[in-house]
Amino acid sequence: MRILLSNDDGVYAKGIQVLQKALAEIAEVTTVGPDRNCSGASNSLTLLNPLRTQQLDNGFIAVNGTPTDCVHLAISQLLAETPDLVVAGINHGANLGDDVLYSGTVAAATEGRH
């Protein structure tokens, strides 16, 4: 099984590192996330600047864009094969009620449905 992992707290956040380690026990995991905290980014896209990627020492790919950019770029350009599953998290903080409308974590997960 191939999993694409992303988040909105950035590739340096503890949550994504813990989740990647756990998922790697059951699947091939590619981690592509924002190079900084993008909490509250919702489903926004980067339109006026080029997206750049950086391969990190831990194998993660950092993108200078939003969580939606990360998942879209991974599926359309970076991955040789479509992932079987897109996972977003672990979020630092709660996504409750109306918060899901603004959540970059939720946006990353829903971008994977395409």
Biotite code that builds the C-alpha atoms (Angstrom):
import biotite.structure as struc

atoms = struc.array([
    struc.Atom([0.000, 0.000, 0.000], chain_id="A", res_id=1, res_name="MET", atom_name="CA", element="C"),
    struc.Atom([1.208, 3.510, -0.886], chain_id="A", res_id=2, res_name="ARG", atom_name="CA", element="C"),
    struc.Atom([0.301, 6.397, 1.421], chain_id="A", res_id=3, res_name="ILE", atom_name="CA", element="C"),
    struc.Atom([0.781, 10.113, 0.831], chain_id="A", res_id=4, res_name="LEU", atom_name="CA", element="C"),
    struc.Atom([1.119, 11.933, 4.155], chain_id="A", res_id=5, res_name="LEU", atom_name="CA", element="C"),
    struc.Atom([0.739, 15.685, 4.619], chain_id="A", res_id=6, res_name="SER", atom_name="CA", element="C"),
    struc.Atom([-0.381, 18.212, 7.233], chain_id="A", res_id=7, res_name="ASN", atom_name="CA", element="C"),
    struc.Atom([-0.807, 21.943, 7.833], chain_id="A", res_id=8, res_name="ASP", atom_name="CA", element="C"),
    struc.Atom([1.603, 22.343, 10.758], chain_id="A", res_id=9, res_name="ASP", atom_name="CA", element="C"),
    struc.Atom([4.637, 21.829, 8.502], chain_id="A", res_id=10, res_name="GLY", atom_name="CA", element="C"),
    struc.Atom([7.163, 19.064, 7.919], chain_id="A", res_id=11, res_name="VAL", atom_name="CA", element="C"),
    struc.Atom([9.048, 19.934, 11.112], chain_id="A", res_id=12, res_name="TYR", atom_name="CA", element="C"),
    struc.Atom([5.987, 19.403, 13.345], chain_id="A", res_id=13, res_name="ALA", atom_name="CA", element="C"),
    struc.Atom([6.096, 16.513, 15.791], chain_id="A", res_id=14, res_name="LYS", atom_name="CA", element="C"),
    struc.Atom([2.684, 15.177, 14.730], chain_id="A", res_id=15, res_name="GLY", atom_name="CA", element="C"),
    struc.Atom([3.659, 14.415, 11.132], chain_id="A", res_id=16, res_name="ILE", atom_name="CA", element="C"),
    struc.Atom([6.909, 12.804, 12.235], chain_id="A", res_id=17, res_name="GLN", atom_name="CA", element="C"),
    struc.Atom([5.143, 10.500, 14.706], chain_id="A", res_id=18, res_name="VAL", atom_name="CA", element="C"),
    struc.Atom([2.438, 9.596, 12.180], chain_id="A", res_id=19, res_name="LEU", atom_name="CA", element="C"),
    struc.Atom([4.980, 8.883, 9.428], chain_id="A", res_id=20, res_name="GLN", atom_name="CA", element="C"),
    struc.Atom([6.849, 6.492, 11.684], chain_id="A", res_id=21, res_name="LYS", atom_name="CA", element="C"),
    struc.Atom([3.656, 4.612, 12.588], chain_id="A", res_id=22, res_name="ALA", atom_name="CA", element="C"),
    struc.Atom([2.377, 4.422, 9.001], chain_id="A", res_id=23, res_name="LEU", atom_name="CA", element="C"),
    struc.Atom([5.769, 3.243, 7.709], chain_id="A", res_id=24, res_name="ALA", atom_name="CA", element="C"),
    struc.Atom([5.245, 0.024, 9.667], chain_id="A", res_id=25, res_name="GLU", atom_name="CA", element="C"),
    struc.Atom([2.319, -0.925, 7.415], chain_id="A", res_id=26, res_name="ILE", atom_name="CA", element="C"),
    struc.Atom([2.899, 0.884, 4.112], chain_id="A", res_id=27, res_name="ALA", atom_name="CA", element="C"),
    struc.Atom([5.215, 2.765, 1.801], chain_id="A", res_id=28, res_name="GLU", atom_name="CA", element="C"),
    struc.Atom([4.855, 6.395, 2.931], chain_id="A", res_id=29, res_name="VAL", atom_name="CA", element="C"),
    struc.Atom([5.759, 9.552, 1.026], chain_id="A", res_id=30, res_name="THR", atom_name="CA", element="C"),
    struc.Atom([5.601, 12.667, 3.189], chain_id="A", res_id=31, res_name="THR", atom_name="CA", element="C"),
    struc.Atom([5.056, 15.997, 1.448], chain_id="A", res_id=32, res_name="VAL", atom_name="CA", element="C"),
    struc.Atom([4.175, 18.994, 3.588], chain_id="A", res_id=33, res_name="GLY", atom_name="CA", element="C"),
    struc.Atom([4.529, 22.734, 3.962], chain_id="A", res_id=34, res_name="PRO", atom_name="CA", element="C"),
    struc.Atom([7.954, 24.115, 4.842], chain_id="A", res_id=35, res_name="ASP", atom_name="CA", element="C"),
    struc.Atom([6.300, 26.181, 7.605], chain_id="A", res_id=36, res_name="ARG", atom_name="CA", element="C"),
    struc.Atom([3.171, 26.233, 9.727], chain_id="A", res_id=37, res_name="ASN", atom_name="CA", element="C"),
    struc.Atom([0.131, 26.840, 7.501], chain_id="A", res_id=38, res_name="CYS", atom_name="CA", element="C"),
    struc.Atom([-2.604, 26.374, 10.092], chain_id="A", res_id=39, res_name="SER", atom_name="CA", element="C"),
    struc.Atom([-5.843, 27.991, 8.987], chain_id="A", res_id=40, res_name="GLY", atom_name="CA", element="C"),
    struc.Atom([-4.866, 27.925, 5.308], chain_id="A", res_id=41, res_name="ALA", atom_name="CA", element="C"),
    struc.Atom([-8.103, 26.171, 4.413], chain_id="A", res_id=42, res_name="SER", atom_name="CA", element="C"),
    struc.Atom([-8.129, 25.017, 0.777], chain_id="A", res_id=43, res_name="ASN", atom_name="CA", element="C"),
    struc.Atom([-6.039, 27.921, -0.518], chain_id="A", res_id=44, res_name="SER", atom_name="CA", element="C"),
    struc.Atom([-3.606, 27.598, -3.409], chain_id="A", res_id=45, res_name="LEU", atom_name="CA", element="C"),
    struc.Atom([-0.388, 29.427, -4.190], chain_id="A", res_id=46, res_name="THR", atom_name="CA", element="C"),
    struc.Atom([-1.040, 31.292, -7.423], chain_id="A", res_id=47, res_name="LEU", atom_name="CA", element="C"),
    struc.Atom([1.470, 34.134, -7.754], chain_id="A", res_id=48, res_name="LEU", atom_name="CA", element="C"),
    struc.Atom([4.738, 32.417, -6.832], chain_id="A", res_id=49, res_name="ASN", atom_name="CA", element="C"),
    struc.Atom([6.442, 29.281, -8.126], chain_id="A", res_id=50, res_name="PRO", atom_name="CA", element="C"),
    struc.Atom([6.284, 26.244, -5.867], chain_id="A", res_id=51, res_name="LEU", atom_name="CA", element="C"),
    struc.Atom([9.631, 24.867, -4.804], chain_id="A", res_id=52, res_name="ARG", atom_name="CA", element="C"),
    struc.Atom([10.434, 21.570, -3.140], chain_id="A", res_id=53, res_name="THR", atom_name="CA", element="C"),
    struc.Atom([13.254, 20.576, -0.836], chain_id="A", res_id=54, res_name="GLN", atom_name="CA", element="C"),
    struc.Atom([14.184, 16.987, -0.003], chain_id="A", res_id=55, res_name="GLN", atom_name="CA", element="C"),
    struc.Atom([14.986, 16.793, 3.711], chain_id="A", res_id=56, res_name="LEU", atom_name="CA", element="C"),
    struc.Atom([17.463, 14.457, 5.383], chain_id="A", res_id=57, res_name="ASP", atom_name="CA", element="C"),
    struc.Atom([14.614, 12.403, 6.884], chain_id="A", res_id=58, res_name="ASN", atom_name="CA", element="C"),
    struc.Atom([13.146, 11.774, 3.403], chain_id="A", res_id=59, res_name="GLY", atom_name="CA", element="C"),
    struc.Atom([10.286, 14.253, 3.767], chain_id="A", res_id=60, res_name="PHE", atom_name="CA", element="C"),
    struc.Atom([9.640, 16.738, 0.965], chain_id="A", res_id=61, res_name="ILE", atom_name="CA", element="C"),
    struc.Atom([9.061, 20.333, 2.057], chain_id="A", res_id=62, res_name="ALA", atom_name="CA", element="C"),
    struc.Atom([7.048, 22.632, -0.225], chain_id="A", res_id=63, res_name="VAL", atom_name="CA", element="C"),
    struc.Atom([6.888, 26.420, 0.009], chain_id="A", res_id=64, res_name="ASN", atom_name="CA", element="C"),
    struc.Atom([3.133, 26.285, -0.369], chain_id="A", res_id=65, res_name="GLY", atom_name="CA", element="C"),
    struc.Atom([-0.131, 25.452, 1.336], chain_id="A", res_id=66, res_name="THR", atom_name="CA", element="C"),
    struc.Atom([-1.294, 21.992, 2.422], chain_id="A", res_id=67, res_name="PRO", atom_name="CA", element="C"),
    struc.Atom([-3.518, 21.831, -0.681], chain_id="A", res_id=68, res_name="THR", atom_name="CA", element="C"),
    struc.Atom([-0.517, 22.738, -2.853], chain_id="A", res_id=69, res_name="ASP", atom_name="CA", element="C"),
    struc.Atom([1.486, 19.944, -1.232], chain_id="A", res_id=70, res_name="CYS", atom_name="CA", element="C"),
    struc.Atom([-1.041, 17.203, -1.937], chain_id="A", res_id=71, res_name="VAL", atom_name="CA", element="C"),
    struc.Atom([-1.842, 18.456, -5.434], chain_id="A", res_id=72, res_name="HIS", atom_name="CA", element="C"),
    struc.Atom([1.846, 18.763, -6.350], chain_id="A", res_id=73, res_name="LEU", atom_name="CA", element="C"),
    struc.Atom([2.652, 15.341, -4.927], chain_id="A", res_id=74, res_name="ALA", atom_name="CA", element="C"),
    struc.Atom([-0.127, 13.570, -6.818], chain_id="A", res_id=75, res_name="ILE", atom_name="CA", element="C"),
    struc.Atom([0.271, 15.456, -10.097], chain_id="A", res_id=76, res_name="SER", atom_name="CA", element="C"),
    struc.Atom([4.066, 15.830, -10.289], chain_id="A", res_id=77, res_name="GLN", atom_name="CA", element="C"),
    struc.Atom([6.150, 14.180, -7.578], chain_id="A", res_id=78, res_name="LEU", atom_name="CA", element="C"),
    struc.Atom([4.815, 10.643, -7.222], chain_id="A", res_id=79, res_name="LEU", atom_name="CA", element="C"),
    struc.Atom([5.384, 8.017, -9.895], chain_id="A", res_id=80, res_name="ALA", atom_name="CA", element="C"),
    struc.Atom([2.142, 6.265, -8.911], chain_id="A", res_id=81, res_name="GLU", atom_name="CA", element="C"),
    struc.Atom([-1.113, 7.505, -7.429], chain_id="A", res_id=82, res_name="THR", atom_name="CA", element="C"),
    struc.Atom([-1.255, 6.792, -3.691], chain_id="A", res_id=83, res_name="PRO", atom_name="CA", element="C"),
    struc.Atom([-3.784, 4.326, -2.367], chain_id="A", res_id=84, res_name="ASP", atom_name="CA", element="C"),
    struc.Atom([-4.540, 6.619, 0.540], chain_id="A", res_id=85, res_name="LEU", atom_name="CA", element="C"),
    struc.Atom([-3.961, 10.262, 1.502], chain_id="A", res_id=86, res_name="VAL", atom_name="CA", element="C"),
    struc.Atom([-3.568, 10.926, 5.220], chain_id="A", res_id=87, res_name="VAL", atom_name="CA", element="C"),
    struc.Atom([-3.302, 14.345, 6.877], chain_id="A", res_id=88, res_name="ALA", atom_name="CA", element="C"),
    struc.Atom([-2.140, 15.024, 10.429], chain_id="A", res_id=89, res_name="GLY", atom_name="CA", element="C"),
    struc.Atom([-1.490, 14.621, 13.245], chain_id="A", res_id=90, res_name="ILE", atom_name="CA", element="C"),
    struc.Atom([-2.820, 18.126, 13.783], chain_id="A", res_id=91, res_name="ASN", atom_name="CA", element="C"),
    struc.Atom([-1.476, 20.286, 16.604], chain_id="A", res_id=92, res_name="HIS", atom_name="CA", element="C"),
    struc.Atom([-4.770, 21.493, 18.013], chain_id="A", res_id=93, res_name="GLY", atom_name="CA", element="C"),
    struc.Atom([-8.406, 20.638, 17.531], chain_id="A", res_id=94, res_name="ALA", atom_name="CA", element="C"),
    struc.Atom([-10.470, 20.815, 14.346], chain_id="A", res_id=95, res_name="ASN", atom_name="CA", element="C"),
    struc.Atom([-13.967, 20.982, 15.762], chain_id="A", res_id=96, res_name="LEU", atom_name="CA", element="C"),
    struc.Atom([-17.247, 22.313, 14.397], chain_id="A", res_id=97, res_name="GLY", atom_name="CA", element="C"),
    struc.Atom([-16.791, 25.261, 12.043], chain_id="A", res_id=98, res_name="ASP", atom_name="CA", element="C"),
    struc.Atom([-12.990, 24.987, 12.427], chain_id="A", res_id=99, res_name="ASP", atom_name="CA", element="C"),
    struc.Atom([-12.984, 22.345, 9.703], chain_id="A", res_id=100, res_name="VAL", atom_name="CA", element="C"),
    struc.Atom([-13.858, 25.055, 7.161], chain_id="A", res_id=101, res_name="LEU", atom_name="CA", element="C"),
    struc.Atom([-10.526, 26.772, 7.843], chain_id="A", res_id=102, res_name="TYR", atom_name="CA", element="C"),
    struc.Atom([-8.371, 23.752, 8.543], chain_id="A", res_id=103, res_name="SER", atom_name="CA", element="C"),
    struc.Atom([-5.397, 23.140, 6.305], chain_id="A", res_id=104, res_name="GLY", atom_name="CA", element="C"),
    struc.Atom([-5.280, 19.581, 7.647], chain_id="A", res_id=105, res_name="THR", atom_name="CA", element="C"),
    struc.Atom([-8.816, 18.877, 6.478], chain_id="A", res_id=106, res_name="VAL", atom_name="CA", element="C"),
    struc.Atom([-8.040, 20.602, 3.156], chain_id="A", res_id=107, res_name="ALA", atom_name="CA", element="C"),
    struc.Atom([-4.984, 18.389, 2.589], chain_id="A", res_id=108, res_name="ALA", atom_name="CA", element="C"),
    struc.Atom([-7.079, 15.282, 3.182], chain_id="A", res_id=109, res_name="ALA", atom_name="CA", element="C"),
    struc.Atom([-9.909, 16.397, 0.907], chain_id="A", res_id=110, res_name="THR", atom_name="CA", element="C"),
    struc.Atom([-7.490, 17.396, -1.871], chain_id="A", res_id=111, res_name="GLU", atom_name="CA", element="C"),
    struc.Atom([-6.519, 13.740, -2.055], chain_id="A", res_id=112, res_name="GLY", atom_name="CA", element="C"),
    struc.Atom([-9.988, 12.778, -3.251], chain_id="A", res_id=113, res_name="ARG", atom_name="CA", element="C"),
    struc.Atom([-9.218, 14.057, -6.752], chain_id="A", res_id=114, res_name="HIS", atom_name="CA", element="C"),
])
